[in-house]
C-alpha cells in the first residue's frame, strides 16, 4: 500500500522560507504571486493490505516524526 503524506506549516505560523521564495518570484517578474507556503511531500510504501492498520501506522509516523504538530499540519492519502 502506498501512503502520500503532505506536511504544511499551520496558517497562523510565520513561514520565512515561503516569504523568501515569494520575494524571489517577485524579483523574477512573477508579481501575481500573493503568498507562498512551504511544506513537505513524502511517499511511503507500506507492507500491509489492511487499510485501517495503514491509517493507524501512518498517523503514528506523522505524530512521532514526520510532522512537528506544534507548528505543522499534516494529511495523508492511501492507495492500494
SEPAKOL-720569 format. One record per residue (C-alpha): residue in one letter; x, y negated, z; residue number from 1. Coordinates in Angstrom, 2 decimals. Layout:
<atoms>
A|X|Y|Z|NUM;
...
</atoms>
This chain:
<atoms>
X|0.00|0.00|0.00|1;
X|1.23|-3.49|-0.81|2;
X|0.82|-6.47|1.52|3;
X|1.26|-10.05|0.36|4;
X|1.87|-12.48|3.22|5;
X|1.60|-16.27|2.98|6;
X|3.05|-18.38|5.80|7;
X|2.45|-22.13|5.85|8;
X|3.13|-24.95|8.28|9;
X|0.00|-25.96|10.18|10;
X|-1.71|-29.07|8.82|11;
X|-1.08|-31.10|11.99|12;
X|2.69|-30.36|11.98|13;
X|5.12|-32.61|10.11|14;
X|6.80|-30.98|7.12|15;
X|10.10|-32.81|6.48|16;
X|11.13|-30.35|3.77|17;
X|7.84|-30.94|1.95|18;
X|8.34|-34.70|2.27|19;
X|11.83|-34.39|0.78|20;
X|10.51|-32.35|-2.16|21;
X|7.73|-34.88|-2.71|22;
X|10.29|-37.71|-2.77|23;
X|12.45|-35.79|-5.27|24;
X|9.44|-35.15|-7.51|25;
X|8.54|-38.84|-7.43|26;
X|12.10|-39.81|-8.35|27;
X|11.88|-37.39|-11.32|28;
X|8.78|-39.13|-12.63|29;
X|6.07|-36.94|-11.09|30;
X|4.32|-39.79|-9.27|31;
X|0.97|-37.96|-9.29|32;
X|2.17|-35.58|-6.54|33;
X|0.37|-36.77|-3.42|34;
X|1.56|-34.23|-0.85|35;
X|3.85|-31.19|-0.68|36;
X|3.74|-28.48|1.97|37;
X|6.47|-25.83|2.02|38;
X|5.78|-22.23|3.01|39;
X|6.95|-18.65|2.68|40;
X|5.73|-15.84|0.42|41;
X|6.52|-12.23|1.32|42;
X|5.73|-8.91|-0.36|43;
X|5.79|-5.79|1.79|44;
X|5.31|-2.18|0.71|45;
X|3.78|-0.07|3.45|46;
X|3.98|3.70|3.65|47;
X|0.32|4.23|4.53|48;
X|-3.02|4.60|2.79|49;
X|-5.06|3.70|5.89|50;
X|-6.29|0.13|5.30|51;
X|-7.21|-0.50|8.96|52;
X|-3.78|0.65|10.12|53;
X|-2.09|-1.50|7.46|54;
X|-4.06|-4.59|8.55|55;
X|-3.16|-4.00|12.19|56;
X|0.54|-3.46|11.41|57;
X|0.87|-6.47|9.09|58;
X|-0.91|-8.69|11.63|59;
X|1.56|-7.49|14.31|60;
X|4.52|-8.17|11.99|61;
X|3.27|-11.69|11.35|62;
X|2.66|-12.42|15.03|63;
X|6.02|-11.00|16.16|64;
X|8.43|-12.02|13.39|65;
X|7.19|-13.32|10.07|66;
X|5.38|-16.43|11.35|67;
X|6.07|-18.81|14.20|68;
X|2.44|-19.09|15.27|69;
X|3.11|-22.23|17.30|70;
X|3.72|-24.27|14.13|71;
X|2.74|-21.92|11.28|72;
X|-0.42|-20.28|9.98|73;
X|-0.44|-17.04|8.05|74;
X|-2.77|-14.98|5.93|75;
X|-2.28|-11.74|4.06|76;
X|-3.84|-9.63|1.35|77;
X|-3.67|-5.86|0.96|78;
X|-3.65|-3.98|-2.35|79;
X|-3.86|-0.28|-2.91|80;
</atoms>
